[in-house]
Structure formats: structure tokens, C-alpha cells
């Protein structure tokens, strides 16, 4: 069955547990949530494939400490849908052979945390380089928030110069575990985005309108993205769900996933949001249909209002909330 809003990106949050406690991460908020078995997740994946999902991401928490990760990886060897994995990389070496057997593995996004000590980053670069040579499609997924920004950016440039792709989040969405986490300025975030706008291997997660180009499709939080939380509840975005109860929707399984996706009232409401539903620059932006307020989690985290409009665009265009 074809729907007006097909599910494109499915994020499976296998666990809320993690073997690190990064200050900027939201996953700590529910780290005692129960875990569901591999049979549950395999059923979800089978149904999603029948629905025509474009990509599946295994994430968490830290997916490699999920209690049934061995069985899950073994059963996904012949998955046809492009597969992505988000990890901090601490246990990656233990699963290398299993990962190499995944026929549809497209990306392993490795997050190094916030603190870039020289010895750690040198070792990480060597390990990633070796893993990539063996066939693991590893990229770096990095946040620049605290400390010596130029030191952080210098390291990310070194990784890119070694042929390692970098997905860069300049700044923080305000939903991390530390209430005292100091963000870099909006001006710095935009400057960093423009610094790498034309870089072939460093992709900065900012709307194109801030980088002097047309805005491409956002994450699809209101139309095509689905997160399934560790306890089996569906959400358009886990970062928002763990901070904003209306984003925790129904429990789903292999039998009802398609029905809930196509018919849930809250999903149908946000799918038809218009720019007039948002404040600030988003409320009259001619690129709204491509972007839909870019990152709603950032609006919620920084402005405490899901529909406040994207804070960086308001800063850049000099908007004053009315």
C-alpha cells in the first residue's frame, strides 16, 4: 500500500543504556527503559521493508551493548535495505567480523564525544583508517560545543584529510544531560557551517539558507522519519520524545506498525504543518517546505517551544519574536 507520507528513515533505538555519559546526549533521560528481544526488532524490520522503508538505523544509547546484538546482527546478514549504525565505537573491534558480513551496511557513524585529547584522537584516526581499509564504511559524527573550538575543528579536518567523512553538528540542541553545558554562539555555529559548506568530506548540519545555498530536505521529522524507542513506542523523533511526552506515540510491533504509521492522529497533524504554524523566520520562509523548521529538537531545547522556529535562522535574519 502506497501512502502520501511513506516511511523513509527508520531509527531503531535498541537500548537506552550506554557505556559513556556524554554531556550533550539526550539518551540518558531514559537509560533504565526495558529492552525488547531481537525477535521483536526483526519483526519490525520485516514489516518496514514491506512498507518500502528507504533506510534503517541501529542506534541507542549504545547499540553494541544491547543484550541481543549478536543475534540481531547475525539475522541481518542478508538485509536488502540500506543499514546504518550509530555508535561511540568503544566496542566496535569486538563486532568487526559480524559487521563485515552485513551485505547492506552503508554507514557506521562513530561519535567521539566532546573532548579531543591528542593521544585518543591519534589512536582513533589510526583505528578508523585500518577499519575502513578492511571494508567497514566508518564516518565520524562529531559535535563542536565546548573547549577549544579550533582544536576540535583541526582534528576533524585531519580526519577528512585522511579520507574519513565527517558529519559535523556545530553547536548543541539544548537537550543533553548537563544543565551547565555551555554552547558556542549562534554566530560561531553559522561561521563553522560556512567554513565547510564546500568541503567534499565535511558535511555541516545546518539549513542551506544559512550557508548561501538552497535548503535540501531536512531529517523528515514531521513527514518521513520514524523512531522506535527501546520500549517499542513509536515517535517522530527520539530526542524530542525523551523531553516532550506528546511525541511518545503508540506501542508498535510487526502487526500494527503500518496501521499506526498511516493513521495516528498526531502524525497526521504534524504532516500537514504549514509555515504559518511556526513563529520567527520559519513563519514566512520561502524554503519552509524543504526544511520544516530544520531541527524541531533544537527549537524545543533552546526556546522551549516546538513551534518557536529554528533559533539560528531567527538570529541570522534578525527576527524578533512577537
ZABA-918817 format. One record per atom (N, C-alpha, C, O): x, y, z. Coordinates in steps of 0.05 Angstrom, whole numbers, padded with zeros to 5 digits, always signed. Example, Ala and Ser with C-alpha at 12.3 -4.5 7.8 and 13.67 -1.06 7.14 Angstrom:
# residues 2
+00264-00114+00156
+00246-00090+00156
+00264-00066+00156
+00285-00066+00169
+00257-00045+00142
+00273-00021+00143
+00258+00001+00157
+00268+00023+00161
This chain:
# residues 322
+00017-00024+00000
+00000+00000+00000
+00017+00025+00000
+00035+00028+00017
+00012+00043-00019
+00027+00068-00020
+00013+00090-00005
-00011+00094-00008
+00028+00104+00012
+00016+00126+00027
+00028+00152+00018
+00048+00153+00004
+00014+00174+00024
+00023+00201+00017
+00049+00207+00031
+00066+00222+00021
+00053+00196+00055
+00077+00201+00071
+00091+00174+00077
+00088+00164+00099
+00106+00163+00057
+00119+00138+00062
+00141+00141+00083
+00153+00162+00086
+00145+00119+00098
+00167+00119+00118
+00193+00116+00103
+00198+00097+00088
+00211+00136+00106
+00237+00135+00092
+00260+00126+00111
+00275+00108+00105
+00261+00139+00134
+00284+00134+00152
+00273+00123+00179
+00259+00137+00194
+00280+00098+00184
+00271+00085+00209
+00295+00081+00228
+00314+00068+00221
+00293+00093+00251
+00314+00091+00272
+00304+00073+00294
+00284+00078+00307
+00319+00051+00298
+00313+00032+00319
+00331+00036+00343
+00355+00031+00341
+00319+00046+00364
+00335+00052+00388
+00334+00027+00406
+00317+00023+00423
+00354+00009+00401
+00354-00017+00413
+00355-00016+00443
+00345-00034+00457
+00369+00003+00454
+00372+00006+00483
+00377+00036+00489
+00385+00051+00473
+00370+00043+00514
+00376+00070+00524
+00402+00070+00540
+00412+00091+00548
+00413+00046+00545
+00438+00044+00560
+00462+00052+00543
+00461+00050+00519
+00483+00062+00557
+00507+00069+00543
+00531+00065+00561
+00528+00068+00586
+00554+00060+00549
+00579+00057+00564
+00595+00083+00565
+00618+00083+00574
+00583+00105+00557
+00594+00131+00561
+00571+00149+00571
+00548+00141+00571
+00578+00172+00581
+00558+00191+00590
+00565+00219+00579
+00575+00236+00594
+00561+00223+00554
+00568+00248+00541
+00549+00270+00550
+00524+00266+00551
+00560+00293+00555
+00544+00315+00566
+00523+00325+00547
+00502+00335+00556
+00528+00322+00521
+00509+00334+00502
+00487+00314+00493
+00471+00321+00477
+00488+00289+00504
+00470+00268+00494
+00444+00268+00510
+00444+00270+00534
+00422+00264+00496
+00396+00263+00508
+00388+00235+00518
+00369+00232+00533
+00403+00214+00510
+00394+00187+00515
+00394+00179+00544
+00381+00160+00552
+00409+00194+00561
+00410+00189+00589
+00383+00190+00603
+00379+00180+00624
+00364+00204+00590
+00339+00211+00603
+00322+00186+00608
+00303+00187+00624
+00327+00164+00594
+00311+00141+00597
+00328+00115+00597
+00321+00095+00585
+00351+00117+00611
+00371+00095+00608
+00363+00070+00624
+00378+00050+00623
+00340+00070+00637
+00331+00046+00651
+00307+00033+00637
+00293+00016+00647
+00302+00043+00613
+00279+00032+00597
+00284+00003+00591
+00306-00005+00586
+00262-00014+00592
+00265-00042+00586
+00274-00046+00557
+00269-00030+00539
+00288-00068+00552
+00296-00075+00525
+00279-00098+00514
+00271-00116+00528
+00274-00096+00488
+00258-00116+00474
+00277-00135+00460
+00299-00128+00453
+00268-00160+00456
+00285-00180+00444
+00290-00176+00414
+00276-00161+00401
+00310-00190+00404
+00317-00189+00376
+00294-00197+00358
+00290-00186+00336
+00277-00216+00368
+00254-00225+00352
+00235-00201+00347
+00224-00199+00325
+00232-00184+00367
+00214-00160+00363
+00225-00142+00341
+00211-00134+00323
+00251-00136+00343
+00263-00117+00324
+00264-00129+00296
+00260-00115+00276
+00268-00155+00293
+00268-00168+00267
+00240-00167+00255
+00237-00163+00230
+00219-00169+00271
+00192-00166+00261
+00186-00138+00252
+00173-00135+00231
+00196-00118+00267
+00193-00090+00258
+00207-00086+00231
+00195-00073+00214
+00231-00096+00229
+00246-00092+00204
+00232-00105+00180
+00230-00094+00159
+00221-00129+00184
+00207-00143+00163
+00183-00127+00153
+00178-00124+00129
+00168-00116+00172
+00144-00100+00165
+00153-00075+00151
+00141-00067+00131
+00174-00061+00162
+00183-00036+00150
+00192-00041+00121
+00188-00024+00104
+00205-00063+00116
+00214-00069+00088
+00190-00072+00070
+00190-00063+00047
+00169-00085+00080
+00145-00088+00064
+00132-00061+00058
+00119-00057+00038
+00136-00042+00077
+00125-00015+00073
+00143+00002+00055
+00135+00024+00047
+00166-00009+00047
+00183+00006+00028
+00202+00025+00042
+00210+00045+00029
+00210+00021+00067
+00228+00039+00081
+00254+00042+00065
+00264+00023+00053
+00265+00067+00065
+00289+00073+00049
+00315+00066+00064
+00334+00057+00051
+00315+00069+00090
+00339+00062+00106
+00332+00056+00134
+00311+00065+00145
+00348+00039+00147
+00344+00031+00175
+00370+00037+00190
+00392+00030+00181
+00367+00050+00213
+00389+00057+00230
+00387+00042+00257
+00366+00044+00270
+00408+00028+00265
+00410+00017+00291
+00425+00036+00309
+00447+00044+00304
+00412+00044+00331
+00424+00064+00348
+00415+00059+00377
+00404+00038+00383
+00419+00079+00394
+00412+00075+00423
+00407+00102+00436
+00393+00119+00425
+00419+00105+00460
+00440+00090+00474
+00463+00081+00455
+00467+00091+00434
+00476+00060+00465
+00498+00048+00450
+00489+00021+00440
+00486+00002+00457
+00485+00017+00414
+00474-00008+00404
+00491-00032+00410
+00480-00054+00412
+00517-00029+00413
+00534-00053+00417
+00533-00063+00446
+00547-00083+00452
+00518-00050+00463
+00514-00062+00490
+00485-00072+00492
+00477-00081+00514
+00470-00071+00471
+00443-00083+00471
+00447-00113+00476
+00465-00126+00464
+00430-00124+00493
+00434-00152+00503
+00433-00173+00481
+00444-00195+00485
+00419-00168+00459
+00417-00189+00438
+00429-00179+00412
+00419-00187+00390
+00449-00163+00413
+00461-00152+00389
+00473-00173+00371
+00472-00171+00346
+00485-00194+00383
+00497-00215+00366
+00476-00228+00349
+00480-00232+00325
+00454-00236+00361
+00433-00249+00345
+00421-00231+00324
+00416-00239+00301
+00418-00206+00331
+00406-00187+00312
+00425-00183+00288
+00415-00184+00265
+00450-00179+00292
+00469-00176+00270
+00470-00201+00253
+00472-00199+00228
+00470-00224+00266
+00471-00249+00250
+00447-00251+00232
+00449-00261+00209
+00423-00243+00242
+00399-00246+00226
+00396-00224+00204
+00380-00226+00186
+00413-00204+00206
+00412-00182+00187
+00432-00184+00165
+00436-00166+00149
+00446-00207+00163
+00467-00211+00143
+00457-00206+00115
+00471-00194+00098
+00433-00215+00109
+00423-00213+00082
+00401-00191+00078
+00386-00192+00059
+00401-00172+00097
+00382-00150+00095
+00387-00135+00068
+00410-00129+00061
+00366-00128+00054
+00369-00114+00029
+00367-00083+00032
+00379-00069+00017
+00353-00074+00053
+00350-00045+00057
+00377-00033+00068
+00389-00046+00085
+00385-00010+00058
+00410+00002+00068
+00409+00005+00098
+00389+00015+00110
+00431-00003+00111
+00432-00004+00141
+00454+00015+00150
+00476+00016+00140
+00447+00030+00171
+00466+00048+00184
+00467+00041+00214
+00448+00031+00225
+00490+00047+00226
+00494+00042+00254
+00507+00067+00267
+00526+00077+00256
+00496+00076+00289
+00508+00098+00304
+00520+00088+00330
+00506+00074+00345
+00545+00094+00335
+00559+00082+00358
+00581+00101+00368
+00590+00119+00354
+00589+00097+00393
+00612+00112+00403
+00638+00097+00396
+00660+00108+00400
+00636+00073+00385
+00660+00059+00375
+00676+00043+00396
+00695+00030+00388
+00669+00045+00421
+00686+00032+00442
+00686+00002+00439
+00706-00011+00447
+00665-00010+00428
+00664-00039+00426
+00665-00048+00397
+00660-00072+00391
+00671-00030+00379
+00669-00037+00351
+00688-00060+00343
+00680-00077+00327
+00711-00061+00355
+00731-00082+00348
+00720-00110+00354
+00728-00129+00342
+00702-00112+00374
+00691-00138+00381
+00671-00148+00361
+00665-00172+00360
+00661-00131+00344
+00640-00138+00325
+00649-00135+00296
+00632-00137+00278
+00674-00131+00292
+00684-00125+00265
+00676-00147+00245
+00666-00141+00223
+00681-00172+00251
+00675-00194+00233
+00645-00196+00227
+00638-00201+00204
+00629-00192+00247
+00600-00192+00243
+00591-00169+00225
+00573-00173+00208
+00603-00146+00229
+00595-00123+00213
+00604-00126+00184
+00589-00118+00166
+00626-00139+00179
+00636-00143+00152
+00617-00162+00136
+00618-00163+00112
+00602-00178+00150
+00583-00197+00137
+00556-00185+00131
+00539-00198+00118
+00552-00160+00139
+00526-00146+00133
+00526-00136+00105
+00540-00116+00099
+00511-00148+00087
+00512-00142+00059
+00502-00114+00052
+00510-00102+00033
+00484-00103+00069
+00472-00077+00062
+00483-00054+00080
+00472-00032+00080
+00504-00060+00095
+00515-00039+00113
+00526-00016+00097
+00544-00019+00081
+00514+00007+00101
+00521+00031+00086
+00539+00050+00101
+00558+00061+00090
+00534+00054+00127
+00549+00073+00143
+00550+00064+00172
+00531+00054+00183
+00574+00068+00184
+00577+00067+00213
+00585+00094+00221
+00607+00103+00216
+00567+00108+00235
+00572+00136+00244
+00583+00134+00273
+00569+00127+00291
+00608+00141+00276
+00622+00139+00301
+00624+00166+00314
+00635+00185+00303
+00614+00169+00339
+00614+00194+00353
+00637+00194+00374
+00636+00177+00392
+00656+00212+00372
+00679+00211+00391
+00674+00226+00417
+00693+00227+00434
+00651+00237+00421
+00646+00253+00446
+00654+00282+00441
+00655+00291+00419
+00661+00296+00463
+00667+00324+00461
+00696+00331+00466
+00705+00353+00458
+00711+00315+00480
+00737+00322+00489
+00759+00308+00472
+00762+00284+00473
+00774+00324+00457
+00792+00314+00437
+00821+00314+00447
+00837+00331+00439
+00827+00295+00465
+00855+00293+00474
+00872+00281+00451
+00863+00264+00436
+00897+00291+00449
+00914+00284+00427
+00918+00254+00424
+00915+00243+00402
+00925+00240+00446
+00931+00212+00444
+00906+00196+00435
+00908+00177+00420
+00883+00204+00446
+00858+00190+00439
+00851+00194+00410
+00844+00175+00396
+00853+00218+00400
+00846+00224+00372
+00866+00211+00353
+00858+00202+00331
+00891+00210+00360
+00911+00197+00342
+00905+00167+00340
+00906+00156+00319
+00899+00155+00363
+00892+00126+00363
+00866+00121+00348
+00864+00102+00333
+00846+00139+00352
+00821+00135+00338
+00825+00138+00308
+00813+00122+00292
+00840+00157+00299
+00845+00160+00270
+00858+00135+00258
+00851+00127+00236
+00878+00124+00273
+00892+00100+00263
+00873+00077+00261
+00873+00062+00242
+00856+00074+00282
+00837+00051+00281
+00816+00054+00259
+00810+00035+00245
+00805+00078+00256
+00785+00082+00235
+00797+00078+00207
+00785+00065+00190
+00821+00088+00203
+00835+00084+00178
+00839+00054+00172
+00834+00045+00149
+00847+00039+00192
+00851+00010+00188
+00824-00004+00183
+00822-00021+00165
+00803+00003+00198
+00777-00009+00194
+00766-00003+00166
+00754-00020+00154
+00770+00022+00157
+00760+00029+00130
+00775+00013+00109
+00763+00004+00089
+00801+00009+00113
+00816-00007+00094
+00806-00036+00093
+00809-00050+00072
+00795-00046+00115
+00785-00073+00116
+00756-00075+00105
+00746-00097+00101
+00744-00052+00100
+00718-00052+00088
+00695-00042+00104
+00672-00042+00096
+00701-00032+00129
+00679-00020+00145
+00675+00009+00137
+00693+00025+00137
+00650+00016+00130
+00644+00043+00120
+00640+00064+00143
+00618+00073+00148
+00662+00070+00156
+00661+00087+00180
+00663+00116+00173
+00681+00124+00157
+00647+00133+00185
+00649+00161+00183
+00649+00172+00212
+00641+00158+00231
+00657+00197+00215
+00657+00210+00241
+00632+00227+00244
+00626+00242+00225
+00618+00225+00266
+00595+00242+00272
+00601+00258+00296
+00601+00248+00319
+00608+00283+00292
+00620+00299+00313
+00605+00324+00320
+00593+00337+00303
+00605+00331+00346
+00593+00356+00356
+00615+00374+00365
+00633+00366+00379
+00612+00400+00358
+00631+00420+00367
+00616+00438+00386
+00599+00454+00378
+00623+00437+00412
+00608+00452+00432
+00626+00466+00451
+00626+00491+00453
+00642+00450+00466
+00658+00461+00488
+00687+00464+00481
+00697+00455+00461
+00701+00478+00499
+00730+00478+00498
+00742+00493+00475
+00730+00513+00466
+00765+00484+00466
+00779+00497+00444
+00767+00490+00417
+00773+00468+00407
+00751+00507+00407
+00736+00501+00382
+00756+00496+00359
+00753+00477+00344
+00777+00513+00357
+00796+00509+00335
+00811+00483+00337
+00817+00471+00317
+00816+00473+00362
+00829+00447+00365
+00810+00425+00355
+00819+00407+00341
+00785+00427+00362
+00766+00407+00353
+00764+00407+00323
+00765+00386+00310
+00761+00431+00311
+00758+00432+00282
+00784+00423+00268
+00783+00411+00247
+00807+00429+00280
+00832+00420+00268
+00833+00389+00267
+00842+00378+00247
+00824+00376+00288
+00823+00347+00287
+00804+00336+00266
+00810+00317+00252
+00781+00349+00264
+00761+00340+00244
+00772+00343+00216
+00767+00326+00199
+00787+00364+00211
+00799+00369+00185
+00820+00347+00180
+00823+00338+00157
+00835+00339+00201
+00855+00318+00197
+00842+00292+00189
+00852+00277+00172
+00819+00285+00202
+00805+00261+00195
+00796+00262+00166
+00799+00243+00151
+00785+00285+00157
+00776+00288+00130
+00800+00286+00111
+00797+00274+00089
+00823+00297+00118
+00846+00295+00101
+00856+00267+00098
+00871+00260+00079
+00849+00249+00117
+00855+00221+00115
+00833+00205+00100
+00833+00181+00100
+00815+00220+00088
+00794+00207+00072
+00770+00197+00089
+00754+00182+00079
+00768+00206+00114
+00746+00197+00131
+00724+00219+00131
+00729+00241+00140
+00700+00212+00121
+00678+00232+00120
+00671+00241+00149
+00672+00225+00168
+00663+00266+00151
+00655+00277+00177
+00628+00290+00174
+00623+00307+00157
+00610+00282+00192
+00584+00296+00195
+00586+00313+00219
+00589+00303+00242
+00585+00339+00215
+00591+00358+00237
+00565+00372+00247
+00551+00384+00231
+00561+00370+00273
+00540+00386+00285
+00553+00409+00300
+00565+00405+00321
+00550+00433+00290
+00561+00457+00302
+00541+00466+00323
+00519+00476+00317
+00549+00464+00349
+00531+00473+00370
+00515+00450+00381
+00520+00427+00375
+00496+00456+00398
+00482+00437+00414
+00452+00443+00414
+00445+00466+00414
+00435+00422+00415
+00407+00427+00414
+00394+00432+00441
+00369+00436+00443
+00410+00433+00462
+00399+00440+00488
+00386+00418+00503
+00373+00423+00523
+00388+00393+00493
+00374+00370+00505
+00393+00350+00519
+00385+00327+00523
+00417+00358+00525
+00436+00339+00537
+00433+00335+00566
+00414+00346+00579
+00451+00320+00578
+00448+00312+00606
+00458+00334+00625
+00451+00333+00649
+00474+00352+00616
+00486+00372+00634
+00471+00399+00631
+00470+00411+00609
+00459+00408+00653
+00446+00434+00652
+00466+00457+00650
+00458+00479+00643
+00491+00451+00656
+00512+00472+00655
+00528+00472+00629
+00548+00486+00627
+00519+00456+00610
+00534+00454+00585
+00533+00481+00570
+00512+00491+00564
+00556+00491+00565
+00558+00517+00551
+00560+00514+00521
+00577+00500+00511
+00542+00526+00507
+00541+00524+00478
+00558+00545+00466
+00563+00566+00477
+00568+00540+00442
+00581+00561+00426
+00559+00580+00416
+00535+00572+00416
+00567+00603+00408
+00547+00623+00399
+00534+00616+00373
+00546+00600+00357
+00511+00626+00368
+00498+00622+00342
+00516+00632+00319
+00518+00619+00298
+00528+00655+00324
+00546+00666+00303
+00569+00646+00297
+00575+00642+00273
+00580+00633+00317
+00601+00614+00313
+00591+00589+00298
+00605+00579+00280
+00567+00580+00304
+00555+00557+00291
+00553+00563+00261
+00560+00546+00244
+00543+00587+00254
+00539+00594+00226
+00566+00597+00212
+00569+00588+00189
+00585+00609+00225
+00612+00612+00214
+00625+00585+00208
+00637+00581+00187
+00621+00566+00226
+00632+00539+00222
+00618+00526+00198
+00631+00513+00181
+00592+00529+00196
+00578+00518+00174
+00587+00529+00147
+00590+00514+00128
+00592+00555+00146
+00601+00567+00121
+00630+00560+00115
+00637+00558+00092
+00645+00555+00136
+00673+00548+00132
+00676+00521+00117
+00694+00518+00101
+00656+00503+00121
+00658+00477+00109
+00636+00472+00088
+00632+00449+00079
+00622+00493+00080
+00600+00490+00062
+00607+00476+00035
+00591+00461+00024
+00632+00481+00026
+00640+00469+00000
+00660+00446+00004
+00671+00436-00016
+00665+00438+00029
+00684+00416+00034
+00673+00390+00025
+00650+00383+00031
+00688+00374+00010
+00677+00349-00001
+00672+00327+00020
+00656+00309+00014
+00685+00328+00043
+00682+00307+00062
+00672+00316+00090
+00667+00299+00107
+00667+00342+00093
+00656+00352+00118
+00628+00364+00113
+00626+00384+00099
+00608+00350+00123
+00581+00359+00120
+00571+00372+00146
+00570+00358+00166
+00564+00397+00145
+00554+00411+00168
+00524+00412+00169
+00511+00419+00149
+00512+00403+00191
+00483+00400+00193
+00470+00427+00199
+00461+00432+00222
+00468+00444+00179
+00454+00469+00181
+00437+00473+00156
+00444+00463+00135
+00415+00488+00158
+00399+00493+00134
+00415+00508+00113
+00431+00525+00119
+00411+00500+00088
+00425+00512+00066
+00422+00542+00065
+00440+00556+00056
+00399+00552+00074
+00394+00581+00072
+00414+00597+00089
+00420+00620+00084
+00426+00584+00110
+00447+00597+00126
+00474+00595+00113
+00493+00608+00121
+00476+00577+00093
+00503+00572+00081
+00504+00584+00052
+00523+00578+00038
+00484+00599+00045
+00485+00612+00019
+00477+00594-00004
+00484+00598-00027
+00460+00573+00002
+00451+00556-00019
+00423+00547-00013
+00412+00552+00009
+00410+00534-00032
+00383+00524-00028
+00382+00502-00007
+00400+00485-00006
+00362+00503+00010
+00360+00483+00031
+00350+00457+00020
+00330+00455+00006
+00365+00435+00027
+00356+00409+00019
+00336+00398+00039
+00331+00410+00060
+00326+00374+00034
+00306+00362+00052
+00318+00358+00079
+00341+00348+00082
+00303+00365+00100
+00313+00361+00127
+00311+00332+00136
+00309+00314+00119
+00311+00327+00162
+00311+00300+00172
+00284+00286+00168
+00283+00262+00170
+00264+00301+00161
+00237+00290+00157
+00222+00284+00182
+00204+00267+00182
+00228+00299+00204
+00216+00293+00230
+00185+00294+00229
+00172+00280+00244
+00174+00310+00211
+00145+00313+00211
+00131+00298+00189
+00107+00298+00187
+00147+00284+00172
+00135+00270+00149
+00144+00242+00145
+00128+00223+00144
+00170+00237+00144
+00181+00211+00135
+00199+00197+00154
+00209+00175+00148
+00204+00208+00177
+00223+00196+00197
+00207+00182+00219
+00186+00191+00228
+00217+00158+00227
+00205+00144+00249
+00226+00134+00268
+00246+00123+00259
+00223+00139+00294
+00239+00128+00315
+00223+00108+00331
+00200+00113+00338
+00234+00085+00336
+00222+00066+00355
+00239+00065+00380
+00262+00057+00379
+00227+00073+00402
+00242+00075+00427
+00247+00047+00439
+00235+00028+00430
+00265+00045+00458
+00273+00019+00469
+00249+00002+00479
+00251-00022+00480
+00228+00016+00488
+00205+00001+00498
+00184-00004+00477
+00162-00014+00484
+00190+00002+00452
+00171-00004+00430
+00152+00018+00422
+00135+00013+00405
+00154+00041+00435
+00136+00063+00427
+00147+00078+00403
+00171+00082+00400
+00129+00085+00385
+00136+00100+00361
+00138+00130+00367
+00123+00140+00384
+00156+00143+00354
+00159+00172+00356
+00170+00184+00330
+00185+00170+00316
+00163+00209+00324
+00175+00222+00301
+00205+00229+00306
+00220+00232+00287
+00212+00231+00331
+00240+00239+00338
+00245+00233+00367
+00232+00243+00385
+00265+00215+00372
+00271+00207+00400
+00281+00230+00417
+00275+00231+00440
+00298+00247+00405
+00308+00270+00420
+00286+00287+00432
+00288+00296+00455
+00265+00290+00416
+00242+00305+00426
+00225+00288+00445
+00216+00297+00466
+00222+00262+00439
+00204+00245+00455
+00214+00243+00483
+00197+00242+00502
+00240+00242+00488
+00250+00238+00515
+00250+00265+00531
+00258+00266+00554
+00239+00285+00518
+00236+00311+00532
+00207+00322+00530
+00201+00342+00543
+00191+00310+00513
+00165+00322+00506
+00145+00300+00502
+00143+00288+00481
+00129+00293+00523
+00111+00270+00522
+00093+00267+00498
+00088+00244+00489
+00082+00289+00486
+00065+00284+00462
+00079+00270+00439
+00065+00259+00422
+00105+00270+00439
+00120+00256+00418
+00123+00226+00423
+00134+00212+00406
+00115+00216+00446
+00114+00187+00451
+00087+00177+00442
+00067+00182+00456
+00086+00162+00420
+00061+00154+00409
+00055+00125+00418
+00063+00116+00439
+00040+00110+00402
+00031+00084+00409
+00054+00063+00409
+00074+00067+00396
+00050+00042+00425
+00067+00019+00423
+00062+00005+00396
+00040+00002+00387
+00084-00002+00382
+00081-00015+00356
+00096-00041+00356
+00115-00046+00371
+00087-00059+00339
+00101-00084+00334
+00098-00091+00304
+00088-00074+00289
+00106-00115+00297
+00105-00122+00269
+00076-00121+00257
+00073-00117+00233
+00057-00126+00274
+00029-00128+00265
+00015-00101+00261
-00001-00097+00243
+00023-00081+00277
+00008-00056+00276
+00024-00032+00267
+00014-00009+00266
+00050-00036+00261
+00067-00013+00254
+00056+00003+00230
+00054+00027+00232
+00048-00010+00209
+00038+00004+00186
+00012+00019+00192
+00008+00042+00183
-00006+00007+00207
-00031+00019+00214
-00027+00045+00231
-00039+00065+00226
-00009+00043+00251
-00003+00066+00267
+00011+00088+00251
+00004+00111+00253
+00030+00080+00234
+00044+00100+00218
+00025+00115+00200
+00028+00139+00196
+00006+00102+00188
-00011+00114+00168
-00035+00129+00181
-00046+00147+00168
-00042+00123+00205
-00067+00133+00216
-00066+00148+00243
-00086+00158+00251
-00043+00149+00256
-00042+00161+00282
-00049+00191+00279
-00037+00205+00263
-00067+00201+00296
-00076+00229+00293
-00054+00249+00297
-00053+00270+00282
-00035+00244+00315
-00013+00264+00319
+00005+00265+00294
+00014+00287+00286
+00011+00242+00283
+00027+00242+00258
+00013+00256+00236
+00026+00272+00221
-00012+00252+00233
-00027+00266+00212
-00029+00296+00217
-00030+00311+00198
-00028+00303+00242
-00028+00332+00248
-00002+00345+00239
-00002+00365+00225
+00021+00333+00248
+00046+00346+00242
+00054+00344+00212
+00070+00360+00202
+00043+00324+00198
+00048+00321+00170
+00037+00344+00154
+00046+00350+00131
+00018+00358+00165
+00005+00379+00150
+00011+00407+00162
-00004+00426+00158
+00033+00408+00176
+00042+00434+00187
+00048+00453+00164
+00060+00445+00144
+00041+00479+00167
+00048+00499+00148
+00067+00519+00162
+00069+00520+00186
+00080+00535+00146
+00098+00555+00157
+00084+00574+00176
+00096+00585+00195
+00058+00579+00171
+00043+00597+00188
+00039+00586+00216
+00032+00601+00234
+00045+00560+00220
+00042+00548+00246
+00067+00553+00263
+00067+00547+00287
+00088+00565+00252
+00113+00570+00266
+00118+00600+00270
+00108+00616+00254
+00132+00606+00291
+00140+00633+00297
+00166+00640+00283
+00178+00623+00270
+00175+00665+00286
+00201+00673+00276
+00203+00671+00246
+00183+00673+00232
+00228+00668+00236
+00233+00668+00208
+00219+00645+00194
+00210+00648+00171
+00217+00623+00207
+00203+00599+00195
+00175+00606+00186
+00165+00595+00167
+00162+00625+00200
+00135+00632+00194
+00130+00645+00167
+00108+00647+00158
+00152+00654+00154
+00149+00666+00127
+00172+00658+00109
+00177+00673+00089
+00186+00637+00115
+00209+00629+00099
+00200+00615+00073
+00183+00597+00074
+00212+00623+00050
+00204+00611+00025
+00216+00583+00021
+00210+00569+00001
+00234+00574+00039
+00245+00547+00038
+00233+00529+00059
+00244+00507+00064
+00211+00537+00071
+00200+00521+00093
+00192+00493+00084
+00196+00474+00099
+00181+00490+00061
+00172+00463+00052
+00194+00443+00050
+00190+00419+00054
+00219+00452+00045
+00242+00434+00044
+00253+00428+00072
+00264+00407+00077
+00250+00447+00090
+00264+00447+00116
+00246+00440+00140
+00254+00425+00157
+00222+00451+00140
+00203+00448+00162
+00216+00454+00189
+00217+00437+00207
+00227+00478+00192
+00240+00488+00216
+00265+00473+00223
+00274+00473+00246
+00277+00460+00203
+00303+00446+00206
+00302+00425+00228
+00293+00403+00223
+00310+00432+00252
+00312+00414+00274
+00292+00423+00296
+00299+00441+00311
+00269+00410+00298
+00250+00418+00318
+00260+00413+00346
+00253+00426+00365
+00278+00393+00349
+00290+00387+00375
+00306+00411+00385
+00307+00417+00409
+00320+00425+00367
+00335+00449+00374
+00316+00471+00384
+00322+00485+00403
+00294+00475+00370
+00274+00495+00378
+00264+00488+00406
+00261+00506+00423
+00258+00463+00411
+00248+00455+00437
+00269+00458+00459
+00264+00469+00480
+00294+00450+00452
+00315+00451+00472
+00324+00479+00480
+00329+00485+00503
+00326+00496+00460
+00336+00523+00464
+00314+00543+00471
+00317+00560+00489
+00291+00541+00457
+00270+00560+00461
+00246+00549+00477
+00227+00564+00484
+00248+00523+00484
+00226+00510+00500
+00199+00511+00486
+00178+00511+00499
+00200+00511+00460
+00175+00513+00444
+00180+00499+00417
+00197+00508+00402
+00166+00477+00413
+00170+00462+00388
+00165+00478+00363
+00176+00473+00342
+00147+00498+00365
+00139+00514+00342
+00151+00542+00343
+00140+00560+00330
+00172+00546+00358
+00184+00572+00360
+00199+00581+00335
+00204+00605+00332
+00205+00563+00317
+00222+00569+00294
+00251+00563+00300
+00259+00563+00324
+00266+00558+00280
+00294+00550+00283
+00311+00573+00294
+00312+00594+00281
+00323+00570+00318
+00337+00592+00331
+00359+00605+00314
+00362+00630+00315
+00374+00589+00299
+00396+00601+00284
+00386+00618+00261
+00399+00639+00255
+00364+00611+00249
+00353+00627+00228
+00342+00653+00239
+00345+00675+00227
+00330+00652+00263
+00320+00676+00275
+00343+00695+00281
+00341+00719+00278
+00365+00684+00291
+00389+00700+00296
+00400+00712+00270
+00405+00736+00269
+00403+00696+00250
+00415+00705+00225
+00399+00726+00211
+00410+00746+00201
+00373+00723+00211
+00356+00742+00197
+00346+00764+00215
+00330+00781+00207
+00355+00764+00240
+00348+00786+00258
+00320+00787+00266
+00308+00809+00271
+00307+00763+00269
+00279+00763+00276
+00276+00769+00306
+00293+00763+00322
+00254+00782+00312
+00246+00787+00340
+00219+00773+00344
+00200+00779+00330
+00218+00755+00364
+00193+00741+00369
+00171+00761+00377
+00176+00780+00393
+00148+00757+00367
+00125+00774+00373
+00107+00761+00394
+00087+00773+00401
